[in-house]
Amino acid sequence: MASPAAAQSLTGSALEQAVISSNNDPTSSGRAIERTLDLLAALGSSDVPLSSGSSLGGSRLPLDESITEAAVVEKRVEGARLERWIVASPAMKRNVEVQIWRAAGSGPAPMLYLLDGVGAPRTSWWLDPGIAPEVFADENVTLVMPTQAQASMYADWLRDDPTLGRHQWETFITAELAPLLDAAPELNFNGRRGIGGLSMGATGAVHIGNRHPGLFDATFGLSGCYSPLDPVGRQNAHMTVTTRGGDVANLYGPEGGERWHWHDTVGNPEGLRNQRVYLAAANGVFAAEDIANYATGNWFDMSSGAVLERGSLECTRQLEAALGDAPGLRVDYADTGTHDWHTFNRHLRPAWEHIRPALL
């Protein structure tokens, strides 16, 4: 949560007035976008951390240089259908914990990778406050939820970060984890995969789905940004990393360089064109749920949620325009809602219903 001093410095300022003005006029494309950029820049400071932060996300976890081969080293039962698999990762040089929600049926099942938001704790937020257990209660699909990826963007970083440690998530998910899960007899894999995420996880999931179309048949992104080269997307990436103490230069390298372009899904979305793709965002307008959620909280938490979702709206519009008439694309925009779980949850079931035909 933001410190009282940080919150007070923003409340009652031009920042507060910009949020209120932008919130009242969400359809204004010019000045509202400029306000969003200004607000994202203000939020993108390690002095003003977002309230979803958690040390359980896994900042700078210890490395084990002896790990040279990907392997499942342990499986723990955590519930009737929930398991925690410990996976040795040569790319990450540590054991990565992945939660597995087993398919409801006994026949062959697809896999759906679900990537979390910026806090990315040890127990996936998709399970709570997310409604994945409700949405997938009777679905014959295996959910795969990597954990402890705090502020990573689910990307391969150029170099280790002094605060956030080593992140090589794209390699881990596609080259290490996927083959291990595919070969696990108890998962009864049917050969089809989807990947989806929310917020930071949406950015990572859509990038990975786009860059690895031979691996994934369907992709969804809820309230994400899809190009670090776009002004809003650049501020979003900066804010995501720096509010957890990291340095974007350790992620992408020099601004505008090769890695920035590699992660520019808007500039090259061709890997998504033949997939089932679902995108969604709200417009940042305060809904009744927002007002109820923050009734006992502070103005900063609520306003930052409005700013973040307004940014996600612009990012989603850009990717929709880039994909054009892609046959498998569906995009939903909510007329109220901030960057919070009630917004993410309202889109999870439609996301699954849209991509399901590509997986089952």
N, C-alpha and C positions, 0 to 999 in steps of 0.2 A: 504494500500500500504506500502511496506517496506520503512523504513526511509532512507533518503539519505545516512546517515552514514552506515547503515546496507548494503545497496545495494553496496556502494563503497567498503566496506570491502570484499565483495564477488567477485566483478568485478575485472578482472585482476589477480585473484589468481589461485591457483591450482584448486579451485572449478570451475572456468570458463573453464579452460582447460579440466577438466573431463567432463563437460557438452558437450563441443564441440566434444571431442573424442567419447563419448558415442553416441552422436547424429549422428555422421558420420558412426558408425558401430553398428546399432541397433540389428543386428542378433547375435552379439558376446555374448555367454551365460555366460561366466565365468567372465572376467574382467569387462564387462559392468554391471553385477549385483552388483559386488563389488562397482563400482563407484556409482551406484544408491543408495546403502545403505549409502555410505559416504555422498552423497548429501542430502538424506532424513534426515539424522542425523543433518546436518548443517542447513537445513530448519526448523527442529523441535525445534525451540526456540522462546520463547515469545518475544525475542528481534528482531526477523525477521518475523513479521506476514505476511500472504499471502494477496494479494491485494483484494481478494474477501470478506474480513472481513466487518462486518456491525453491528453497535450497534442495528440495527433494528432486528437482529437475535434473540434477547431476552435473553441476559446474565442475570442470577440471577433475574428472574422475581419474584415479591412478591407472597408469599404463603397465602392461606386462609384455615386455619385448620378446619373451619366449614364445608367444603365440605365433605360429607360422601356418596353421591350417584351420580352415573353418570347420567347426564341429559343434553339435549339440552336446553339451557336457552335463546337463541336468534338466529334469522335467519335474515340476512341482504342481500338485493339484491344489487349486485355490477355491474351487467351488464345483457345483454339479457339472458345469460345462467349461469352467474357466481354469486355465493352466498357465504357469509361468515357465517358459523355456529359457535356459541360460545358454547363450551361443557364443563360442569363442570366435573372435573376429580378428584376422590378421590385419585388416585395413585400420581398425580402430585400436588394435593392440590392447584389447581388454575383453572381458566377458560382458556381452550386451544382454539385457533382460528383455524378453519379448512376451507379451501376454497373448495367449491363444484362446479364443472363444470357439469351442467346438461346434460344428454344424449340428442342426437339430435332427437331420435324417441319418439313415444308415448307408445310403447309397453314395456314389461318387459326388463330390462337392467342389465348387469353385472356392477360391480364396479371395478375400477382400482385405487389402492392407489399409488401415486407418491411421493417419498421422495427426498428432496432437498439436495444440497451440504452443505459444512461446514458453510457458512454464514446463510443459512436457514432463510431468512427475513420474514417479516410479509405478504408481497405479494409474492407468490411463483414465483421463477425464472423459473419454468416450463412454466409460462404464457408469460414471457419476461425477458431475451432474449431467453428462450426456445420457441419451436415452437408447443407446445401442442395445442393451438387454431387452428393452421393450420392442424396438423395431424388428430385431432379428430373433425374437423368441421362438418363432416357428419356422425360421428360414433355414434351408439346407445350404448354408454357406459358412465357411470357416473365416472368422475374423482374426486378423494378424495385427497386433498393436505394439510396435517398438516403443520402448520407454526411455526416459532420461536423456532427452535430446534438447535440453534447454537452449533456446536462442540459436539453434543450429541451422535453421532454414532447411533442414534435412538435405544438406548439400555436402559435397566433397570440398573441404576448405583447402586453400593454398598452403597454409602452414598452421601449426598448433597456435592456439591463442593463450596468452599468459593467464587469463581469467577463466575462459570457457573450456580450455583443454583441446583435445583432438576430436575432430568431427570428420568422418568420411562416410556419411550416411547413404549417399547415392550408390557407392560401391558396395556397402554392406547389404543394402536392401536387394539390389539387383543381381550381384555376383556371388554373394556369400549366403545370405538368408534364403533367397528363393530356391536355389537348388536343394538345400537341406530340407526345406518344408515339402517340396515336390516329392522327395524320395521317402518321406515319412509314411509308412504304411497305414498308421492309425488315422491319418487325415484323409485318406482315400480321395486324393486330388483328381479332379476331372479334366485338368489341363487348361483351365481358363482362370484368368486373374483380373481383378480390378484394383484400383488404388484411389483413395480419396482422402481429403483432409479439410481441416477448418483453420482459418486465419493463417498463421505461419505454416501449418500443415497443409493447407490448400495450396500455398505457393510451392511447397516441396513436392506434393503429390502430382500436381498438374505438370510441373517441370519433368519429374521422373516419368510420368506416363507419356509425355510428349517425346522425350528422348529415347524411350525404350518401347516403341510400339509393338515390337515382336514379342515382348514379355507381357504386356497388358492389353486386355480387350476392351476395357472401360475405365473411365477416369471421372472423378468429380472434385469440385472445389467449392467450398462454402466460405464466403467472405474473405477471399484472398487477394493478393496482388501478384501479377504474372510477368512483370518485366522490371528489372532493376535499372533499366536505361530510361524509363519514363520518369518524369519528375515525381509523381505520386509514389510510384513503385520504389524509386531510389530512396525517398524519405522513409517509406515503410520499412525497407531493409535496414536502413541505418538505425531507425528507432528500435526495431526488433532486437538487433545485436547490442546496441549501446546501452539500452536500459537494463541489460544483464551484465554490463561491464566489459563487453567484447569490443573488438575493432574490426570494422567491415573490411579493412585492407587485408586482414588475415583470412577473410572469407573469399573475396573476389579478386584481390590484388589491386593494382592501380586502376583508378576509376576509368571506365570506358574500354578496358582491356579485354582480352580474349574470354576470360571467365565471366565477365559481365554479359557478353554476347551469348555465351553458352547457356546462360540462365534466362535469356530473353524469349520466353514462349510467345509473347505477342508478335515479335518480329519474325518468328519462324514456327508456326503452329502445325506444320504438316504432319507430325507424328500423331496428332489427335484426329486428323481429318476422317479416318476410317474407323474410329472408335465410337462407342456410345459415350457422350460427354454431357455432364450436367454441371451447370454453374449457377450460383445464387448469391444474392447480396440484398441487404436492406438499404434504406436511404439515410439512416442516422436520426430520423425523427423520433422523438421520445414517445414510446408506446406506453400503454397503461402498465405493462409488466416492468418497464424501466423505472417508472415512478415508484411502483411498489417495491422493487428490488433495492432502490437507493433511498427509501423513506427515512432510514436511520443512518445513512451513510453521508459522504460529503459530496459537494458539487464536483470536485475534480474527477472522481471515479466515473460519475455519470457522464460528464462532458467528454472525457477521453474516449468513452465508448461510442459516443456520437461521432467524434472526429474519425476514429478508426474505421467505423462502418461507412462513413461518407467516402473515405479513401478507397475502401473495398468496392464500393459502388462504381467509382470511376475506373478502377482497375478491371472490374468485370465487364464493364461496357466496352473497354478497349479490346479485350480478348474476344468478346462476342463479335465485334466488328471485324477482327482479324480472321476469325473462322468463317465469317460470311454464311454461305448456304451449306455448310457441312451437314450431311444428311442425318448424322446421329446426335446433333446438338440440341439441347434444351436449356433455356435460361429462364430463371424465375427471379423477379424483383419484388421484394416486400415493400409495401407503402408506409410501414413504420418499423422501427426496431434499431437498436444499437448493437455494438460489437460485444455480444454477450450470449450466454447459452440458450436463452429463450429464442434468439434469432437463429442460432445454429441448429437447434433441435427441430424447429418448425420445417427445416429444409431436408433433414436427414431421410425421412421416409420417402418424399418425392424423389430424392437423389437415388435411393435404392430401387424404387419402382421403375425409374428410367433406365438404369444400367442393368437391371436384372436380366433382360432378354439376351444380353451379350454374354452372360456368364452361366446361365442354366440351360 
